[in-house]
Protein backbone atom coordinates (compact mmCIF):
# COMPACT_ATOMS: atom_id res chain seq x y z
CA UNK A 1 0.00 0.00 0.00
CA UNK A 2 1.30 3.42 -0.98
CA UNK A 3 1.12 5.73 2.08
CA UNK A 4 -0.88 8.93 1.68
CA UNK A 5 -3.51 11.29 3.01
CA UNK A 6 -6.50 13.32 1.94
CA UNK A 7 -8.29 16.27 3.48
CA UNK A 8 -11.86 15.64 4.68
CA UNK A 9 -14.56 18.32 4.59
CA UNK A 10 -16.61 18.96 7.71
CA UNK A 11 -19.29 21.60 8.38
CA UNK A 12 -17.36 23.27 11.24
CA UNK A 13 -13.90 21.69 11.28
CA UNK A 14 -11.51 19.98 8.86
CA UNK A 15 -10.32 16.39 8.83
CA UNK A 16 -7.46 14.25 7.65
CA UNK A 17 -7.68 10.66 6.48
CA UNK A 18 -4.25 9.05 6.30
CA UNK A 19 -3.14 5.55 5.48
CA UNK A 20 -0.12 3.31 5.25
CA UNK A 21 1.05 -0.26 5.62
CA UNK A 22 1.80 0.35 9.31
CA UNK A 23 0.56 2.63 12.07
CA UNK A 24 3.83 4.60 11.87
CA UNK A 25 3.34 5.21 8.13
CA UNK A 26 -0.28 6.28 8.60
CA UNK A 27 0.68 8.60 11.48
CA UNK A 28 3.51 10.12 9.44
CA UNK A 29 1.02 10.81 6.66
CA UNK A 30 -1.35 12.43 9.19
CA UNK A 31 1.50 14.76 10.19
CA UNK A 32 2.08 15.57 6.51
CA UNK A 33 -1.63 16.30 6.11
CA UNK A 34 -1.63 18.58 9.14
CA UNK A 35 1.39 20.50 7.87
CA UNK A 36 -0.23 20.87 4.42
CA UNK A 37 -3.17 22.61 6.07
CA UNK A 38 -0.93 25.06 7.95
CA UNK A 39 1.65 25.95 5.27
CA UNK A 40 2.63 24.91 1.76
CA UNK A 41 4.71 21.78 2.45
CA UNK A 42 6.87 22.40 -0.64
CA UNK A 43 8.19 25.54 1.11
CA UNK A 44 9.58 23.52 4.04
CA UNK A 45 13.11 22.13 3.94
CA UNK A 46 14.15 19.39 6.40
CA UNK A 47 17.26 21.19 7.72
CA UNK A 48 16.70 20.54 11.46
CA UNK A 49 15.26 17.82 13.67
CA UNK A 50 13.15 17.87 16.82
CA UNK A 51 12.95 14.64 18.79
CA UNK A 52 9.61 13.72 20.30
CA UNK A 53 8.49 11.19 22.86
CA UNK A 54 4.74 10.76 23.26
CA UNK A 55 2.84 8.51 25.64
CA UNK A 56 -0.90 7.84 25.77
CA UNK A 57 -3.53 5.52 27.21
CA UNK A 58 -4.47 4.04 23.82
CA UNK A 59 -3.70 4.24 20.11
CA UNK A 60 -6.34 6.92 19.41
CA UNK A 61 -4.94 9.19 22.13
CA UNK A 62 -1.48 8.58 20.69
CA UNK A 63 -2.66 10.07 17.37
CA UNK A 64 -4.13 13.15 19.10
CA UNK A 65 -1.10 13.70 21.33
CA UNK A 66 1.39 13.31 18.46
CA UNK A 67 -0.45 15.77 16.22
CA UNK A 68 -0.85 18.10 19.21
CA UNK A 69 2.93 17.97 19.69
CA UNK A 70 3.34 19.06 16.06
CA UNK A 71 0.99 22.00 16.70
CA UNK A 72 2.87 22.88 19.90
CA UNK A 73 6.20 22.95 18.07
CA UNK A 74 4.69 25.12 15.35
CA UNK A 75 2.88 27.56 17.64
CA UNK A 76 5.26 27.58 20.61
CA UNK A 77 8.69 26.98 19.11
CA UNK A 78 7.99 28.36 15.60
CA UNK A 79 9.25 25.12 14.05
CA UNK A 80 7.64 23.93 10.81
CA UNK A 81 7.90 20.14 10.48
CA UNK A 82 7.93 18.44 7.10
CA UNK A 83 8.13 14.75 8.02
CA UNK A 84 7.83 12.41 11.00
CA UNK A 85 10.10 9.41 11.37
CA UNK A 86 9.04 6.99 14.10
CA UNK A 87 11.95 5.14 15.74
CA UNK A 88 9.93 2.99 18.12
CA UNK A 89 6.25 2.54 18.86
CA UNK A 90 3.93 0.66 21.14
CA UNK A 91 0.16 0.95 21.68
CA UNK A 92 0.93 3.42 24.47
CA UNK A 93 3.80 5.48 23.08
CA UNK A 94 6.26 6.40 20.42
CA UNK A 95 9.61 8.03 19.93
CA UNK A 96 10.60 9.74 16.75
CA UNK A 97 11.89 12.81 15.07
CA UNK A 98 10.29 15.64 13.14
CA UNK A 99 12.40 17.08 10.32
CA UNK A 100 11.74 20.64 9.25
CA UNK A 101 12.97 24.18 9.77
CA UNK A 102 12.33 27.34 11.79
CA UNK A 103 9.27 29.34 10.74
CA UNK A 104 10.11 32.15 8.32
CA UNK A 105 7.27 34.57 7.58
CA UNK A 106 8.57 35.47 4.13
CA UNK A 107 8.95 31.80 3.17
CA UNK A 108 6.14 29.94 4.96
CA UNK A 109 2.81 31.56 4.15
CA UNK A 110 0.03 30.57 6.54
CA UNK A 111 -2.93 28.71 5.07
CA UNK A 112 -5.27 27.75 7.94
CA UNK A 113 -4.97 28.44 11.65
CA UNK A 114 -5.38 25.02 13.26
CA UNK A 115 -6.37 25.51 16.89
CA UNK A 116 -6.45 21.94 18.19
CA UNK A 117 -6.62 18.24 17.39
CA UNK A 118 -9.95 16.75 18.49
CA UNK A 119 -11.32 13.35 19.47
CA UNK A 120 -14.45 14.02 17.37
CA UNK A 121 -14.96 11.08 14.96
CA UNK A 122 -11.39 9.93 15.63
CA UNK A 123 -10.68 6.42 14.39
CA UNK A 124 -7.73 4.12 13.84
CA UNK A 125 -8.61 1.14 11.67
CA UNK A 126 -6.05 -1.65 11.59
CA UNK A 127 -6.28 -4.30 8.91
CA UNK A 128 -3.79 -7.10 8.21
CA UNK A 129 -1.90 -5.11 5.55
CA UNK A 130 -2.89 -1.49 6.25
CA UNK A 131 -3.82 1.15 8.80
CA UNK A 132 -6.18 4.09 8.24
CA UNK A 133 -6.46 7.09 10.58
CA UNK A 134 -9.32 9.62 10.55
CA UNK A 135 -8.80 12.70 12.72
CA UNK A 136 -10.56 16.09 12.84
CA UNK A 137 -9.05 19.46 13.67
CA UNK A 138 -10.58 22.53 15.26
CA UNK A 139 -10.00 25.55 13.01
Secondary structure, 3 states (H helix, E strand, C coil): CCCEEEEEECCCCEEEEEEECCHHHHHHHHHHHHHHHHCCHHHCCCCEEEEEEEECCCHHHHHHHHHHHHHHHHHHHCEEEEEEEEEEEECCEEEEEEEEEECCCCCCCCCCCCCEECCCCCEEEEECCEEEEEEEEEC
